[in-house]
Amino acid sequence: MNILQINASIRSDAANSTRVANSIVARLQAANPDARVTLRDLGANPAPVLDGAALGALFTPAEQRSAEQAARVAVDDVLIAEIQAADVIVFGVPMYNFGIPVQLKSWIDAIARNGVTFRYTANGPEGLLKGKKAYVGFARGGRYRGTDADTQLPYLKAILGFVGISDVSFVHAEGLNMGEEAAAQGFAEAEADLNRLFS
């Protein structure tokens, strides 16, 4: 089993979302001792933002790209190759101002490529990253699970489904900035989610 761990927090190893993602990976490794883990820390090494120059490079035929354009596309190619090679993808996702971190959005922009990870057909879009499992570990200062303020879960479920990853499970650690008791409860709830998923 190849596991790709995506840590989205700008706090890297110090982040609560990384703690949740690490817990998911530990459960996967316990069940699959031979599993190999590739770690992509977007806080330490963010994917470049999709800008006009990057878009121009992507829409230029490969044989006509300048050296600079080829180098820019190659950065995204590495990220695409990582998710293509993964059997399981584990995300550690904090909530920033009701959304996902810009670092994770840039990674999504990098791996969502027409004709590579999805394609348009006469019947609509088709995801090409099929047969993979994803886990999303959320860490939030407040409590948003199951409310209209949770913009993260529906967005990530939609974009992962768009590229063909429809088997997605979620782990929630919430209330982490609401005092010690609330934080302890939040991590206990995340552990309960893990127990349900890996029972």
Secondary structure, 3 states (H helix, E strand, C coil): CEEEEEECCCCHHHCHHHHHHHHHHHHHHHHCCCCEEEEEECCCCCCCCCCHHHHHHHCCCHHHCCHHHHHHHHHHHHHHHHHHHCCEEEEEEECECCECCHHHHHHHHHHCCECCCEEEECCEEEECCCCCEEEEEEECCCCCCCCCCCCHHHHHHHHHHHCCCCEEEEEEECCCCCCHHHHHHHHHHHHHHHHHHCC
